[in-house]
């Protein structure tokens, strides 16, 4: 309960920027509440006018009804419209905050959570947060003010009878509290199953060629049905709890009303109450049912929203990438690994006591069987993964002392898994920090990557939109666009992680020539299986199980007849 209160207070803190609109919401619902109480007063007015044969007052009655409906509509519009403005603005601001947070989280978070679950938090959970903030507050203000107004009128008319209604308040409160616990648990389950559904959809859409190629349609339909069915069951359980809660509360209210009516008919209770006052009192008491029901219905919205808020706040409170570095030195490209170790959360040791000194402008090739730790090592350089122990230095500066964004700006990386965006070719090459690049520089980089010719053959040349992940291009073409992006970055350190793996022999030949130019006066770390990519490296480092087992030039390592020689004989196929 204490945690719920903290979550709710934190959620309400987002509303402080909308205090002006909140005042308008309160005014609107206050007008509406006044009209609800006025219904009882109007009945008293008409009954007494009939009894007193006051034709003048009877003639005013139609105009009073019109005025009452006008102000009720005005109040409802003001309260409803400005509540919606606050609600949509709140979703907008929290969603911006969550998305910005996602960009600052370490890579490990993306390894631990599926893209579907992350997207569900951003889209579905953030949307549900409004149920606990603006939606429930709207109902609380609208119905709460009506309830206060009606109770005030009832106390003013006959305080003894009104106490009979309040006797049942603790019973209603206990019922709401019990339902709240069940609703919260189910809300969390519904949100989790939404993440699972989203995950299945994203996997199926992205991998639709594999799904169709291996006749996996029925399997994916089965997965989607299973998660959707779980979501349906939990959603229906929430409905059962909510729908049982409301009629039970209404039954309690009906019992209290029947007691009031029975007592009200006793002369000693009524005293000298007029017929108009009696009817007005019963009408006001009867009107209590609607706001009471609506206020109990808040419970479902509140628990759904609090469960979503808890999920969102947990994400917002996650530790971000460690960026305590302040240095922005001019980097020439000298890289030094000193007793570097990398241990994954599951306990597996990826890098063991790795020591290597790479001179500025030197080309170093990392070779070894799959799982040797090559990719893990270069991920440490851009801090996609953090050192477990040891030191990495750039030009004598410890990696953690260098400002993170500045560090990454000085490293160009071409990964085995090429990522292209649903934008034009030009925007994909000049991405992020490269957005200000001139067309001349973009074309120059594309030519260096031997991408210019096929780009010009596209329908709109460099302005052609590539589609999701650039799937309109072949694997080799996508790789060359990514290489053009790295060349345009012109960073002092270049990393190629299987950068030519998707190219045919002819394309690889041209790319190798382009990189021979790009590698000049630049530190280059190459991870590759193909002999042609590494044989001209200044130094070849052979890795196995996270350790260096051999290093030297191509010719030196061949003469040793060791691990590199064996890999060379197998043409690096293992």
Helices and strands as residue ranges (DSSP letters): H 2-13, G 14-18, H 19-51, H 55-104, H 107-112, H 115-120, I 121-125, H 126-130, I 131-135, H 136-157, H 159-166, H 169-206, H 208-213, H 217-264, H 267-270, H 275-316, E 335-343, E 349-358, E 363-367, H 374-381, E 389-394, E 397-398, G 399-401, H 404-409, E 411-414, H 425-429, G 432-434, H 439-448, H 452-456, G 461-463, G 468-470, H 475-489, E 493-497, H 505-518, E 523-527, H 531-534, E 539-544, E 547-552, H 554-560, H 563-569
